[in-house]
Amino acid sequence: MERAKVRKARKHKIEDWEEKDLESLSDDSQDEEVKKMQNYSSDIPTGKYEQQKVEQALIMEKVIILRLKADLYRYLCEITDGFYNRECRESALKTYQLASAESCRLSPANPLVMKVALSHSMYYYEILNSLEFAMRILGEAMFEAKEEYAGFKRKASEEELKDYHETHKTIEINIQKLRSELIQKNDDS
């Protein structure tokens, strides 16, 4: 019984406060509040193109987080041993695979996709000692990026194009390094 009275009293206090709050605003401040609300509503993406941009940004954020998480596991593999090393290897591989799967939703020419491939290949090279698989990952990423470059170039900003060229150059350098190491390995055999 008393709880109902307390609730009723609270409700009346809130309603009284809201009425006083609205009454206390002058016409100018009410106009300012309306303008603020209109500004907030203009930030909400309404068009299909704007919504696609927001979705692409969310995908990119997710890929970045997964790549960094996988890189962290890869670095932990280098300093741990035994059970923890095995756990880090498995976690790194799973996270790189998730990052690669998510990056398929982006253009292959996107620098982020190329960086995921580069990090994934370094995992195979440094941790699993699989030179051939590391080269395969880099080769596929390079091939797909070159195929999609024309479409990417039309939509990309100058900064994204610069990042693309830097990442492309890094992948080429790594492919040359891995190729020379593979040739040397075959000569030694």
N, C-alpha and C positions, 0 to 999 in steps of 0.2 A: 504494500500500500504506500509506504513512504517512498519507495523507489519511483513509483509512478508520479508522485508529487515532485520529486527532485527532477525527473526528466521533463515534466511539464514546465517547471520553473526555468530550467536551462533553455528549453525551446523558446520561451517568451523572451528571455534575456538575449538570445541570439537574434531573434526577429527584431527586437527593439534596437539592438546594436546595428544591424544591417540598415534599418530605416534611418537611423541617426547618421550613419556613415554616408549614405547616399544624399541625405539632406544637407550634410555639411559641405559637400562639394559644390563649388560655384559653377556657373555655366562654363567659364573658361577652362576650369580643371576637368569638367566632364568632357568637353571637346578634346582636351589633351588625352584623356583616358581612351576615348574612342579612336583617336589617331594611333595611339600605341597599339591598340588591339588590331587595327587594320594593318599596321606594320608587321605585327607578329603573324597575322594570317597570310601576308604576302610571302613569307619565308617558306610556307608549306608548298611542296611541289604539287601542282595540279595537273599539268600536262603530261602526256605519255612520255615525251622526251625527257622532261625533268625527272620523272619517276625512274626512268632507265638510268639516268646519271647517278641518282641516289643508290640504286641497286648495284651499279658497277662499283661505286665507292665502297659500299659495304662488302662486296666480294673481295675487292682489293685489300681492305683492312683485314679480312679474315685470312687471306693468303699470306699477308705480311706476318701476322701473328703466328700462323702455323709454321712458316719458314723460320722465323726467329726461334721458335720453340724447338724445332728439329735441329737447328744449328746448335742450340744450347745442349741438347742431348748428344750431338756429335762431339762437341768439345768435352763433355763429361766422359765420353768413351775413351778419350786420350789420357785422362788422369785417374780413371778407376780400373779396378781389376776384379776378377772373379765374378761373383753373382751380380754385383752392381754394374759391371761392364756389360754383361749379357743383357740386363734389363735396359740399360741405356741404348745399346745397339738396337734392340727390338722397338723401343719407344721412338728412337730417331727414324727408323725405317717406316714405321706406321705413320708418323707425323709427316715425313716427306711425301709419302703416298697420298695422304689427305690433302696436303698443299698442292700436289700435282693434280689431283682430281678437281679441286676447287679452281685451280688456274685454267682448267679446260674451258671454264665459262668466260674467260677473257680472250682477247686476241693473242695468237701465238707471238705476234711482234711486240706485245707489251713488254717493256723492260722487266717488269716484275715476274712475268712468266719465265723469261730467260734467266733471271737470277735464281728462281726456284730450281730450274734445270741445272744450273751451274752448281748450286749448293748440293743438290741431290747427287750429281756426278762425283763431287768431291767426297761425299760420304762413301760411295762405292769404291773410290780410289784409295782414300786414306784409311778407312775403317775395315772394309771388307776385302781390300786388296784385289779388286776386280777391275783391272785396267780396261778390258774390252767392254764391259757394261758401262763404265763411266764414259768411254768414247761414244758409245751408241746413244746414250742420253744426250750428250752435247751435240752430236751430229744431227739427231732428230730435231732438237730445239733450234739449231741453226737453220736447217732446211725449212722448217715450218715458218720461222720468223721471216726468212727471205721471201717466201711465197706470199705472206700476208702484209709485207711492208708497204706496198702501194696503198692499200686500204687504211692502214694504220696512220700513214703519213698525212693523209687528208684530214683526219680527225685530231691528230696529236698537237700539243703545244710545242713551242721551241724547246722547253725544258725536257719534255718527254722524248723528243727526237734526239736531243743531246745525250740523254740517259740511254736511249736505245743504242746509239753508236758506241758509247763507252762500254756498255755491256756486251755488244756484238764483238768489239775488239778483244775484250777479256776472254770471251768464249773462244775466239780464234787462237789466241795465245795458248790457252789451256789445251785446245785440240792439238796444236803443234807440239806442245810439251809431251802430251800423252802419246802422240804418234811416234815421236823420236824415242821415247822410252820403250814403246812396244817393239820398234825396229831393233833397238839395242838388245832387248830381251830375246828376240828371235835369233839375232846374230850369236848371242852367247850360247844358245841351245844347240 
